[in-house]
Amino acid sequence: MNQGRIWTVVNPTVGLPLLLGSVTVIAILVHLALVTNTSWFPKYWNGATAVAAAPAPAPAAPAKK
């Protein structure tokens, strides 16, 4: 382990909860940002159906010479 000596400075009973807690806070902040800054994410959580895409236009007939 590359950073194994960190536990000589920080006790694992303090460091691990801080690490896991910070990861949890970051995940919550990312989800909060998605909910507040997008229009599709709340609809996704509520189970709204997706709007069907318009059909592609038919290809044009080749020009006659």
PDB file of N, CA, C and O in Angstrom:
ATOM      1  N   MET A   1       0.852  -1.167   0.000  1.00  0.00           N
ATOM      2  CA  MET A   1       0.000   0.000   0.000  1.00  0.00           C
ATOM      3  C   MET A   1       0.904   1.238   0.000  1.00  0.00           C
ATOM      4  O   MET A   1       1.781   1.388   0.850  1.00  0.00           O
ATOM      5  N   ASN A   2       0.669   2.098  -0.956  1.00  0.00           N
ATOM      6  CA  ASN A   2       1.504   3.264  -1.178  1.00  0.00           C
ATOM      7  C   ASN A   2       1.433   4.257  -0.019  1.00  0.00           C
ATOM      8  O   ASN A   2       2.461   4.794   0.395  1.00  0.00           O
ATOM      9  N   GLN A   3       0.251   4.503   0.501  1.00  0.00           N
ATOM     10  CA  GLN A   3       0.066   5.511   1.545  1.00  0.00           C
ATOM     11  C   GLN A   3      -0.196   4.877   2.904  1.00  0.00           C
ATOM     12  O   GLN A   3      -0.947   5.436   3.704  1.00  0.00           O
ATOM     13  N   GLY A   4       0.397   3.736   3.183  1.00  0.00           N
ATOM     14  CA  GLY A   4       0.145   3.009   4.421  1.00  0.00           C
ATOM     15  C   GLY A   4       0.593   3.735   5.676  1.00  0.00           C
ATOM     16  O   GLY A   4       0.045   3.502   6.754  1.00  0.00           O
ATOM     17  N   ARG A   5       1.576   4.607   5.554  1.00  0.00           N
ATOM     18  CA  ARG A   5       2.080   5.298   6.751  1.00  0.00           C
ATOM     19  C   ARG A   5       1.165   6.418   7.222  1.00  0.00           C
ATOM     20  O   ARG A   5       1.413   7.006   8.275  1.00  0.00           O
ATOM     21  N   ILE A   6       0.105   6.730   6.464  1.00  0.00           N
ATOM     22  CA  ILE A   6      -0.815   7.775   6.913  1.00  0.00           C
ATOM     23  C   ILE A   6      -1.455   7.400   8.245  1.00  0.00           C
ATOM     24  O   ILE A   6      -1.810   8.272   9.037  1.00  0.00           O
ATOM     25  N   TRP A   7      -1.601   6.094   8.490  1.00  0.00           N
ATOM     26  CA  TRP A   7      -2.259   5.657   9.721  1.00  0.00           C
ATOM     27  C   TRP A   7      -1.344   5.806  10.937  1.00  0.00           C
ATOM     28  O   TRP A   7      -1.794   5.591  12.063  1.00  0.00           O
ATOM     29  N   THR A   8      -0.083   6.166  10.744  1.00  0.00           N
ATOM     30  CA  THR A   8       0.754   6.514  11.891  1.00  0.00           C
ATOM     31  C   THR A   8       0.492   7.949  12.331  1.00  0.00           C
ATOM     32  O   THR A   8       0.833   8.329  13.451  1.00  0.00           O
ATOM     33  N   VAL A   9      -0.118   8.753  11.446  1.00  0.00           N
ATOM     34  CA  VAL A   9      -0.434  10.145  11.746  1.00  0.00           C
ATOM     35  C   VAL A   9      -1.904  10.286  12.142  1.00  0.00           C
ATOM     36  O   VAL A   9      -2.239  10.986  13.099  1.00  0.00           O
ATOM     37  N   VAL A  10      -2.777   9.608  11.386  1.00  0.00           N
ATOM     38  CA  VAL A  10      -4.221   9.687  11.617  1.00  0.00           C
ATOM     39  C   VAL A  10      -4.701   8.320  12.062  1.00  0.00           C
ATOM     40  O   VAL A  10      -4.437   7.315  11.401  1.00  0.00           O
ATOM     41  N   ASN A  11      -5.399   8.283  13.170  1.00  0.00           N
ATOM     42  CA  ASN A  11      -5.945   7.031  13.679  1.00  0.00           C
ATOM     43  C   ASN A  11      -7.027   6.517  12.714  1.00  0.00           C
ATOM     44  O   ASN A  11      -7.878   7.301  12.295  1.00  0.00           O
ATOM     45  N   PRO A  12      -7.020   5.227  12.351  1.00  0.00           N
ATOM     46  CA  PRO A  12      -8.027   4.700  11.420  1.00  0.00           C
ATOM     47  C   PRO A  12      -9.458   4.861  11.909  1.00  0.00           C
ATOM     48  O   PRO A  12     -10.374   4.959  11.093  1.00  0.00           O
ATOM     49  N   THR A  13      -9.674   4.891  13.221  1.00  0.00           N
ATOM     50  CA  THR A  13     -11.036   5.078  13.721  1.00  0.00           C
ATOM     51  C   THR A  13     -11.541   6.503  13.482  1.00  0.00           C
ATOM     52  O   THR A  13     -12.739   6.765  13.590  1.00  0.00           O
ATOM     53  N   VAL A  14     -10.640   7.409  13.160  1.00  0.00           N
ATOM     54  CA  VAL A  14     -11.017   8.772  12.809  1.00  0.00           C
ATOM     55  C   VAL A  14     -10.950   8.956  11.292  1.00  0.00           C
ATOM     56  O   VAL A  14     -11.848   9.551  10.696  1.00  0.00           O
ATOM     57  N   GLY A  15      -9.896   8.449  10.675  1.00  0.00           N
ATOM     58  CA  GLY A  15      -9.664   8.680   9.252  1.00  0.00           C
ATOM     59  C   GLY A  15     -10.657   7.990   8.335  1.00  0.00           C
ATOM     60  O   GLY A  15     -11.111   8.586   7.359  1.00  0.00           O
ATOM     61  N   LEU A  16     -11.002   6.748   8.629  1.00  0.00           N
ATOM     62  CA  LEU A  16     -11.928   6.028   7.756  1.00  0.00           C
ATOM     63  C   LEU A  16     -13.335   6.628   7.768  1.00  0.00           C
ATOM     64  O   LEU A  16     -13.921   6.796   6.698  1.00  0.00           O
ATOM     65  N   PRO A  17     -13.900   6.957   8.925  1.00  0.00           N
ATOM     66  CA  PRO A  17     -15.211   7.625   8.883  1.00  0.00           C
ATOM     67  C   PRO A  17     -15.168   8.973   8.164  1.00  0.00           C
ATOM     68  O   PRO A  17     -16.122   9.339   7.476  1.00  0.00           O
ATOM     69  N   LEU A  18     -14.066   9.715   8.318  1.00  0.00           N
ATOM     70  CA  LEU A  18     -13.950  10.984   7.591  1.00  0.00           C
ATOM     71  C   LEU A  18     -13.889  10.755   6.085  1.00  0.00           C
ATOM     72  O   LEU A  18     -14.519  11.485   5.321  1.00  0.00           O
ATOM     73  N   LEU A  19     -13.138   9.752   5.658  1.00  0.00           N
ATOM     74  CA  LEU A  19     -13.040   9.444   4.238  1.00  0.00           C
ATOM     75  C   LEU A  19     -14.394   9.021   3.677  1.00  0.00           C
ATOM     76  O   LEU A  19     -14.841   9.550   2.660  1.00  0.00           O
ATOM     77  N   LEU A  20     -15.041   8.075   4.336  1.00  0.00           N
ATOM     78  CA  LEU A  20     -16.331   7.587   3.856  1.00  0.00           C
ATOM     79  C   LEU A  20     -17.409   8.666   3.950  1.00  0.00           C
ATOM     80  O   LEU A  20     -18.284   8.750   3.089  1.00  0.00           O
ATOM     81  N   GLY A  21     -17.344   9.474   4.975  1.00  0.00           N
ATOM     82  CA  GLY A  21     -18.300  10.573   5.110  1.00  0.00           C
ATOM     83  C   GLY A  21     -18.139  11.610   4.016  1.00  0.00           C
ATOM     84  O   GLY A  21     -19.128  12.132   3.502  1.00  0.00           O
ATOM     85  N   SER A  22     -16.894  11.915   3.655  1.00  0.00           N
ATOM     86  CA  SER A  22     -16.674  12.887   2.582  1.00  0.00           C
ATOM     87  C   SER A  22     -17.136  12.348   1.235  1.00  0.00           C
ATOM     88  O   SER A  22     -17.658  13.104   0.415  1.00  0.00           O
ATOM     89  N   VAL A  23     -16.953  11.067   0.998  1.00  0.00           N
ATOM     90  CA  VAL A  23     -17.448  10.463  -0.246  1.00  0.00           C
ATOM     91  C   VAL A  23     -18.973  10.538  -0.291  1.00  0.00           C
ATOM     92  O   VAL A  23     -19.547  10.819  -1.342  1.00  0.00           O
ATOM     93  N   THR A  24     -19.624  10.290   0.832  1.00  0.00           N
ATOM     94  CA  THR A  24     -21.085  10.366   0.898  1.00  0.00           C
ATOM     95  C   THR A  24     -21.575  11.788   0.646  1.00  0.00           C
ATOM     96  O   THR A  24     -22.541  11.991  -0.090  1.00  0.00           O
ATOM     97  N   VAL A  25     -20.924  12.757   1.244  1.00  0.00           N
ATOM     98  CA  VAL A  25     -21.318  14.159   1.050  1.00  0.00           C
ATOM     99  C   VAL A  25     -21.149  14.568  -0.410  1.00  0.00           C
ATOM    100  O   VAL A  25     -22.006  15.262  -0.957  1.00  0.00           O
ATOM    101  N   ILE A  26     -20.072  14.154  -1.041  1.00  0.00           N
ATOM    102  CA  ILE A  26     -19.853  14.489  -2.449  1.00  0.00           C
ATOM    103  C   ILE A  26     -20.935  13.860  -3.321  1.00  0.00           C
ATOM    104  O   ILE A  26     -21.446  14.513  -4.232  1.00  0.00           O
ATOM    105  N   ALA A  27     -21.292  12.601  -3.059  1.00  0.00           N
ATOM    106  CA  ALA A  27     -22.333  11.936  -3.845  1.00  0.00           C
ATOM    107  C   ALA A  27     -23.674  12.649  -3.686  1.00  0.00           C
ATOM    108  O   ALA A  27     -24.407  12.815  -4.661  1.00  0.00           O
ATOM    109  N   ILE A  28     -23.995  13.066  -2.473  1.00  0.00           N
ATOM    110  CA  ILE A  28     -25.255  13.784  -2.244  1.00  0.00           C
ATOM    111  C   ILE A  28     -25.247  15.119  -2.971  1.00  0.00           C
ATOM    112  O   ILE A  28     -26.258  15.514  -3.552  1.00  0.00           O
ATOM    113  N   LEU A  29     -24.121  15.817  -2.945  1.00  0.00           N
ATOM    114  CA  LEU A  29     -24.028  17.106  -3.642  1.00  0.00           C
ATOM    115  C   LEU A  29     -24.175  16.945  -5.149  1.00  0.00           C
ATOM    116  O   LEU A  29     -24.799  17.782  -5.802  1.00  0.00           O
ATOM    117  N   VAL A  30     -23.613  15.889  -5.703  1.00  0.00           N
ATOM    118  CA  VAL A  30     -23.746  15.653  -7.144  1.00  0.00           C
ATOM    119  C   VAL A  30     -25.212  15.393  -7.502  1.00  0.00           C
ATOM    120  O   VAL A  30     -25.716  15.935  -8.486  1.00  0.00           O
ATOM    121  N   HIS A  31     -25.888  14.571  -6.711  1.00  0.00           N
ATOM    122  CA  HIS A  31     -27.292  14.304  -6.987  1.00  0.00           C
ATOM    123  C   HIS A  31     -28.150  15.563  -6.803  1.00  0.00           C
ATOM    124  O   HIS A  31     -29.068  15.804  -7.586  1.00  0.00           O
ATOM    125  N   LEU A  32     -27.863  16.338  -5.806  1.00  0.00           N
ATOM    126  CA  LEU A  32     -28.593  17.586  -5.599  1.00  0.00           C
ATOM    127  C   LEU A  32     -28.391  18.533  -6.783  1.00  0.00           C
ATOM    128  O   LEU A  32     -29.338  19.182  -7.226  1.00  0.00           O
ATOM    129  N   ALA A  33     -27.168  18.613  -7.291  1.00  0.00           N
ATOM    130  CA  ALA A  33     -26.903  19.457  -8.453  1.00  0.00           C
ATOM    131  C   ALA A  33     -27.665  18.960  -9.677  1.00  0.00           C
ATOM    132  O   ALA A  33     -28.170  19.764 -10.460  1.00  0.00           O
ATOM    133  N   LEU A  34     -27.751  17.646  -9.848  1.00  0.00           N
ATOM    134  CA  LEU A  34     -28.512  17.103 -10.974  1.00  0.00           C
ATOM    135  C   LEU A  34     -29.998  17.430 -10.856  1.00  0.00           C
ATOM    136  O   LEU A  34     -30.641  17.791 -11.842  1.00  0.00           O
ATOM    137  N   VAL A  35     -30.531  17.305  -9.663  1.00  0.00           N
ATOM    138  CA  VAL A  35     -31.960  17.549  -9.467  1.00  0.00           C
ATOM    139  C   VAL A  35     -32.299  19.020  -9.688  1.00  0.00           C
ATOM    140  O   VAL A  35     -33.330  19.336 -10.281  1.00  0.00           O
ATOM    141  N   THR A  36     -31.445  19.910  -9.220  1.00  0.00           N
ATOM    142  CA  THR A  36     -31.765  21.339  -9.294  1.00  0.00           C
ATOM    143  C   THR A  36     -31.398  21.971 -10.630  1.00  0.00           C
ATOM    144  O   THR A  36     -31.961  23.010 -10.974  1.00  0.00           O
ATOM    145  N   ASN A  37     -30.482  21.392 -11.394  1.00  0.00           N
ATOM    146  CA  ASN A  37     -30.006  22.046 -12.612  1.00  0.00           C
ATOM    147  C   ASN A  37     -30.424  21.366 -13.906  1.00  0.00           C
ATOM    148  O   ASN A  37     -30.038  21.823 -14.982  1.00  0.00           O
ATOM    149  N   THR A  38     -31.187  20.306 -13.839  1.00  0.00           N
ATOM    150  CA  THR A  38     -31.650  19.646 -15.061  1.00  0.00           C
ATOM    151  C   THR A  38     -33.160  19.518 -15.018  1.00  0.00           C
ATOM    152  O   THR A  38     -33.771  19.545 -13.950  1.00  0.00           O
ATOM    153  N   SER A  39     -33.750  19.379 -16.189  1.00  0.00           N
ATOM    154  CA  SER A  39     -35.198  19.184 -16.243  1.00  0.00           C
ATOM    155  C   SER A  39     -35.553  17.714 -16.393  1.00  0.00           C
ATOM    156  O   SER A  39     -36.681  17.323 -16.093  1.00  0.00           O
ATOM    157  N   TRP A  40     -34.620  16.895 -16.849  1.00  0.00           N
ATOM    158  CA  TRP A  40     -34.928  15.485 -17.098  1.00  0.00           C
ATOM    159  C   TRP A  40     -34.760  14.602 -15.870  1.00  0.00           C
ATOM    160  O   TRP A  40     -35.419  13.567 -15.772  1.00  0.00           O
ATOM    161  N   PHE A  41     -33.896  14.981 -14.931  1.00  0.00           N
ATOM    162  CA  PHE A  41     -33.621  14.088 -13.799  1.00  0.00           C
ATOM    163  C   PHE A  41     -34.821  13.914 -12.869  1.00  0.00           C
ATOM    164  O   PHE A  41     -35.120  12.782 -12.491  1.00  0.00           O
ATOM    165  N   PRO A  42     -35.526  14.988 -12.483  1.00  0.00           N
ATOM    166  CA  PRO A  42     -36.723  14.772 -11.647  1.00  0.00           C
ATOM    167  C   PRO A  42     -37.786  13.933 -12.362  1.00  0.00           C
ATOM    168  O   PRO A  42     -38.462  13.119 -11.732  1.00  0.00           O
ATOM    169  N   LYS A  43     -37.931  14.129 -13.665  1.00  0.00           N
ATOM    170  CA  LYS A  43     -38.881  13.314 -14.432  1.00  0.00           C
ATOM    171  C   LYS A  43     -38.452  11.854 -14.426  1.00  0.00           C
ATOM    172  O   LYS A  43     -39.288  10.955 -14.339  1.00  0.00           O
ATOM    173  N   TYR A  44     -37.159  11.624 -14.518  1.00  0.00           N
ATOM    174  CA  TYR A  44     -36.634  10.256 -14.475  1.00  0.00           C
ATOM    175  C   TYR A  44     -36.945   9.602 -13.138  1.00  0.00           C
ATOM    176  O   TYR A  44     -37.364   8.445 -13.095  1.00  0.00           O
ATOM    177  N   TRP A  45     -36.744  10.334 -12.044  1.00  0.00           N
ATOM    178  CA  TRP A  45     -37.038   9.791 -10.721  1.00  0.00           C
ATOM    179  C   TRP A  45     -38.532   9.540 -10.525  1.00  0.00           C
ATOM    180  O   TRP A  45     -38.917   8.594  -9.837  1.00  0.00           O
ATOM    181  N   ASN A  46     -39.371  10.381 -11.125  1.00  0.00           N
ATOM    182  CA  ASN A  46     -40.814  10.218 -10.983  1.00  0.00           C
ATOM    183  C   ASN A  46     -41.365   9.158 -11.933  1.00  0.00           C
ATOM    184  O   ASN A  46     -42.530   8.777 -11.814  1.00  0.00           O
ATOM    185  N   GLY A  47     -40.572   8.687 -12.850  1.00  0.00           N
ATOM    186  CA  GLY A  47     -41.016   7.634 -13.752  1.00  0.00           C
ATOM    187  C   GLY A  47     -41.787   8.131 -14.942  1.00  0.00           C
ATOM    188  O   GLY A  47     -42.576   7.381 -15.515  1.00  0.00           O
ATOM    189  N   ALA A  48     -41.590   9.363 -15.332  1.00  0.00           N
ATOM    190  CA  ALA A  48     -42.288   9.892 -16.500  1.00  0.00           C
ATOM    191  C   ALA A  48     -41.817   9.164 -17.751  1.00  0.00           C
ATOM    192  O   ALA A  48     -40.647   8.801 -17.877  1.00  0.00           O
ATOM    193  N   THR A  49     -42.741   8.961 -18.662  1.00  0.00           N
ATOM    194  CA  THR A  49     -42.382   8.277 -19.904  1.00  0.00           C
ATOM    195  C   THR A  49     -41.614   9.216 -20.813  1.00  0.00           C
ATOM    196  O   THR A  49     -41.828  10.428 -20.807  1.00  0.00           O
ATOM    197  N   ALA A  50     -40.742   8.654 -21.572  1.00  0.00           N
ATOM    198  CA  ALA A  50     -39.930   9.446 -22.500  1.00  0.00           C
ATOM    199  C   ALA A  50     -40.780   9.844 -23.697  1.00  0.00           C
ATOM    200  O   ALA A  50     -41.676   9.105 -24.105  1.00  0.00           O
ATOM    201  N   VAL A  51     -40.498  10.996 -24.250  1.00  0.00           N
ATOM    202  CA  VAL A  51     -41.187  11.460 -25.446  1.00  0.00           C
ATOM    203  C   VAL A  51     -40.574  10.747 -26.631  1.00  0.00           C
ATOM    204  O   VAL A  51     -39.354  10.708 -26.789  1.00  0.00           O
ATOM    205  N   ALA A  52     -41.437  10.182 -27.464  1.00  0.00           N
ATOM    206  CA  ALA A  52     -40.952   9.460 -28.639  1.00  0.00           C
ATOM    207  C   ALA A  52     -40.335  10.445 -29.625  1.00  0.00           C
ATOM    208  O   ALA A  52     -40.852  11.541 -29.838  1.00  0.00           O
ATOM    209  N   ALA A  53     -39.246  10.042 -30.207  1.00  0.00           N
ATOM    210  CA  ALA A  53     -38.574  10.886 -31.196  1.00  0.00           C
ATOM    211  C   ALA A  53     -39.394  10.911 -32.482  1.00  0.00           C
ATOM    212  O   ALA A  53     -40.058   9.934 -32.827  1.00  0.00           O
ATOM    213  N   ALA A  54     -39.339  12.024 -33.174  1.00  0.00           N
ATOM    214  CA  ALA A  54     -40.053  12.150 -34.449  1.00  0.00           C
ATOM    215  C   ALA A  54     -39.426  11.197 -35.460  1.00  0.00           C
ATOM    216  O   ALA A  54     -38.210  11.006 -35.461  1.00  0.00           O
ATOM    217  N   PRO A  55     -40.246  10.600 -36.317  1.00  0.00           N
ATOM    218  CA  PRO A  55     -39.686   9.683 -37.313  1.00  0.00           C
ATOM    219  C   PRO A  55     -38.763  10.429 -38.273  1.00  0.00           C
ATOM    220  O   PRO A  55     -38.965  11.606 -38.573  1.00  0.00           O
ATOM    221  N   ALA A  56     -37.769   9.726 -38.735  1.00  0.00           N
ATOM    222  CA  ALA A  56     -36.810  10.323 -39.669  1.00  0.00           C
ATOM    223  C   ALA A  56     -37.506  10.583 -41.000  1.00  0.00           C
ATOM    224  O   ALA A  56     -38.340   9.784 -41.424  1.00  0.00           O
ATOM    225  N   PRO A  57     -37.177  11.687 -41.665  1.00  0.00           N
ATOM    226  CA  PRO A  57     -37.805  11.974 -42.958  1.00  0.00           C
ATOM    227  C   PRO A  57     -37.381  10.931 -44.001  1.00  0.00           C
ATOM    228  O   PRO A  57     -36.282  10.380 -43.943  1.00  0.00           O
ATOM    229  N   ALA A  58     -38.267  10.684 -44.934  1.00  0.00           N
ATOM    230  CA  ALA A  58     -37.969   9.711 -46.003  1.00  0.00           C
ATOM    231  C   ALA A  58     -36.845  10.267 -46.865  1.00  0.00           C
ATOM    232  O   ALA A  58     -36.770  11.476 -47.085  1.00  0.00           O
ATOM    233  N   PRO A  59     -35.973   9.396 -47.354  1.00  0.00           N
ATOM    234  CA  PRO A  59     -34.882   9.873 -48.213  1.00  0.00           C
ATOM    235  C   PRO A  59     -35.442  10.421 -49.516  1.00  0.00           C
ATOM    236  O   PRO A  59     -36.437   9.928 -50.047  1.00  0.00           O
ATOM    237  N   ALA A  60     -34.784  11.443 -50.011  1.00  0.00           N
ATOM    238  CA  ALA A  60     -35.221  12.084 -51.271  1.00  0.00           C
ATOM    239  C   ALA A  60     -34.955  11.141 -52.436  1.00  0.00           C
ATOM    240  O   ALA A  60     -34.000  10.364 -52.438  1.00  0.00           O
ATOM    241  N   ALA A  61     -35.831  11.238 -53.418  1.00  0.00           N
ATOM    242  CA  ALA A  61     -35.657  10.409 -54.624  1.00  0.00           C
ATOM    243  C   ALA A  61     -34.442  10.913 -55.390  1.00  0.00           C
ATOM    244  O   ALA A  61     -34.179  12.115 -55.423  1.00  0.00           O
ATOM    245  N   PRO A  62     -33.703   9.995 -56.007  1.00  0.00           N
ATOM    246  CA  PRO A  62     -32.528  10.440 -56.777  1.00  0.00           C
ATOM    247  C   PRO A  62     -32.945  11.292 -57.983  1.00  0.00           C
ATOM    248  O   PRO A  62     -33.971  11.044 -58.617  1.00  0.00           O
ATOM    249  N   ALA A  63     -32.138  12.275 -58.270  1.00  0.00           N
ATOM    250  CA  ALA A  63     -32.428  13.172 -59.405  1.00  0.00           C
ATOM    251  C   ALA A  63     -32.241  12.422 -60.724  1.00  0.00           C
ATOM    252  O   ALA A  63     -31.293  11.656 -60.896  1.00  0.00           O
ATOM    253  N   LYS A  64     -33.185  12.668 -61.664  1.00  0.00           N
ATOM    254  CA  LYS A  64     -33.082  12.040 -62.999  1.00  0.00           C
ATOM    255  C   LYS A  64     -32.213  12.894 -63.884  1.00  0.00           C
ATOM    256  O   LYS A  64     -32.227  14.122 -63.811  1.00  0.00           O
ATOM    257  N   LYS A  65     -31.447  12.209 -64.734  1.00  0.00           N
ATOM    258  CA  LYS A  65     -30.558  12.942 -65.662  1.00  0.00           C
ATOM    259  C   LYS A  65     -31.184  13.133 -66.989  1.00  0.00           C
ATOM    260  O   LYS A  65     -30.575  13.726 -67.879  1.00  0.00           O
TER     261      LYS A  65
END
